[in-house]
Amino acid sequence: MQKDCKYCEIIKGERKRKGGIIFEDEHVIVFLGNQHHKGHTIGVLKRHIEDVLNLTEEERDNFFDIMIKIARAIRKAMKPDKLNYALFGNWVPHLHWHIYPRYKADD
C-alpha cells in the first residue's frame, strides 16, 4: 500500500465509497464512480502499481476478467447503447479501470 493514495485507503477500509464496495476478490476491488454517468464503475487492483506492464500474469488475467464480468452485468442491468472503458492513471496513479454506460440521449 502507498501513503496518500485514495485507492489504497479504500482498499484498507480507511475511506468509504458512497454505494459501498460492489465486488472484491484477492486482486481487485470494484465500486461505483461519481455517477455523472449513471452506472459509472471503477475497478482497482489491490496491489499498488501504476502501469499494466507491472502486472503479474495472474493479476492481469484477473484484472481484465473482472472488468469484463462487471461490464456484462452493467449491460444486462442498465441496457446502455454503448459501454466506454478508460484506464488513465493521470489523477490517481494506482492501476484502475472505469466503465461508463452511455446512451444516445447523453450529451
C-alpha positions in Angstrom: 0.0 0.0 0.0 1.1 3.5 -0.7 0.8 6.5 1.6 -1.5 9.3 0.4 -3.3 7.1 -2.2 -7.0 7.4 -2.1 -7.5 3.9 -3.7 -5.1 2.3 -1.1 -7.2 4.0 1.6 -10.4 2.5 0.1 -8.7 -1.0 -0.1 -7.7 -0.7 3.6 -11.2 0.4 4.6 -9.9 3.8 5.7 -12.0 5.7 3.2 -15.6 4.8 2.4 -17.3 5.0 -1.0 -20.9 6.1 -1.4 -22.7 3.0 -2.6 -20.0 0.8 -0.9 -18.0 -2.0 -2.5 -19.9 -3.9 -5.2 -17.2 -6.7 -5.7 -14.0 -7.8 -4.2 -11.6 -10.7 -4.6 -7.9 -11.2 -3.8 -6.7 -8.9 -6.6 -9.4 -6.4 -7.4 -11.9 -4.2 -5.6 -14.9 -2.6 -7.5 -17.1 0.3 -6.5 -19.4 2.9 -8.1 -17.8 6.1 -9.5 -19.2 9.6 -9.3 -22.4 8.9 -11.3 -22.1 11.8 -13.7 -22.9 8.8 -16.0 -25.3 6.5 -14.2 -23.6 3.2 -13.6 -20.1 4.5 -13.8 -18.0 1.8 -12.1 -14.3 1.7 -11.1 -12.2 -1.4 -10.6 -8.9 -1.1 -8.7 -6.0 -3.5 -8.5 -5.3 -4.1 -4.8 -1.6 -4.1 -5.2 -0.3 -0.5 -5.7 1.2 -0.3 -9.1 0.8 2.4 -11.8 1.2 0.6 -15.1 -0.3 -2.5 -16.7 3.2 -3.5 -17.7 3.9 -4.3 -14.0 1.0 -6.8 -13.6 1.8 -10.4 -12.9 0.2 -12.8 -15.3 -2.3 -13.8 -12.6 -3.2 -10.2 -11.8 -3.5 -9.3 -15.5 -5.9 -12.2 -16.2 -8.0 -11.4 -13.1 -8.0 -7.6 -13.6 -9.4 -7.8 -17.1 -11.6 -10.8 -16.4 -13.4 -8.9 -13.6 -13.7 -5.8 -15.9 -15.5 -8.0 -18.5 -17.7 -9.6 -15.9 -18.7 -6.2 -14.5 -19.3 -4.8 -18.0 -21.6 -7.7 -18.8 -23.5 -7.1 -15.5 -23.9 -3.4 -16.3 -25.0 -4.2 -19.9 -27.6 -6.7 -18.6 -28.9 -4.4 -15.8 -28.8 -1.0 -17.4 -29.2 -1.7 -21.2 -26.9 1.0 -22.3 -26.4 1.7 -26.0 -22.6 1.5 -25.5 -20.0 1.0 -22.8 -16.9 3.2 -22.7 -13.8 1.9 -21.0 -11.0 4.0 -19.6 -7.6 3.2 -18.0 -5.8 6.5 -17.4 -3.9 6.9 -14.1 -3.4 10.6 -14.5 -5.2 11.8 -11.4 -4.8 8.7 -9.2 -1.5 6.9 -10.0 -2.9 3.5 -8.9 -3.8 1.0 -11.6 -7.6 1.1 -12.1 -10.2 1.0 -14.9 -13.5 2.8 -15.4 -16.6 1.6 -17.2 -19.1 4.3 -18.3 -22.6 3.2 -19.6 -23.6 5.5 -22.4 -26.9 6.3 -24.1 -27.9 8.0 -27.3 -29.5 10.8 -25.2 -26.2 11.5 -23.4 -24.8 14.9 -24.1 
